[in-house]
Amino acid sequence: MREVLDQLIAGEDFDKVLVERQLNKYELLAALRQEVLAYKKDFDLNQREQLKSIYLKFYSMVDLTGQKVAFVSDTHFASKYENTEYFPVVLDFCRNQGIFYLFHGGDIGAGMVDSHKEYQSPIKQMNHILDVYPEDKHIRQYVLGGNHDTKYLKNGFDILKILSTEKRNVFPLGYLQSYFTVFGYPISFEHHSKIRLQYRLVEFPFAITGHAHKSRFADDFIKLPTLSDDIHRKKDAEGVSGFIVMETVPYGVRFDLNFSRYSFDDLNPVKEECYTYQFTKKK
């Protein structure tokens, strides 16, 4: 990757380098971030500052200004907790509601952790995931890899590359953490909120995270519910299977981000808790 970073330092176009080197955007962003934060440096101070500037220019994977977006997480396909009926219901909901963006917050598969007895090998899990993972030519799906998904890498399978190659309209975000923007504000999209502050190059108002298997709205983070039957804190209102919808509502010089949580009643989406974040538009 050193030669790729040398190209960027030499002034070559970011997107051109991606095409030339046949890289996904998340791979090049990860290389930039790693070099900027590395203890052992391969570049001098000025070069690292240049690499940081490039990262800060291109860190956002997609601009969602004005878009209505659905968020799911923790499907854990090929595990004993999977429920393959949930995801198609979410896609049907998106079609009916005119939602054309869907984000997956990670732990797509079991990753050989508590795996179902039928899927005791990585290749069997991969084949099963490809069989059950739904796609739609009109809905752009952005997929983050979770801690369970990283286990596939040790067995030679990059689940993000496989899904984005085999499925229509599926785009990889990288592993564990990524960003999108709304009206110029960066939103951190994470599998879990364990990334230390000193390792974050972008200042953001709040994060949307998976991993917890229970949903929660707070002042600086949102936890996504699981889209499986592995529920944590079942007795709490937050401990349900479901998904979350984000809607941007502009008001002159400001805008609101409205979040709504949906659970399932006999596979019918039911709107539950809502939460609103208010912002002033950047000039």
PyMOL commands that set and color helices and strands:
alter all, ss='L'
color gray80, all
select helices_A, chain A and resi 2-9+14-21+25-37+45-58+86-97+122-132+147-153+159-166+197-199
alter helices_A, ss='H'
color red, helices_A
select strands_A, chain A and resi 68-72+101-104+140-145+170-175+177-182+185-190+207-209+216-217+221-223+242-251+254-265+268-280
alter strands_A, ss='S'
color yellow, strands_A
deselect
rebuild
show_as cartoon
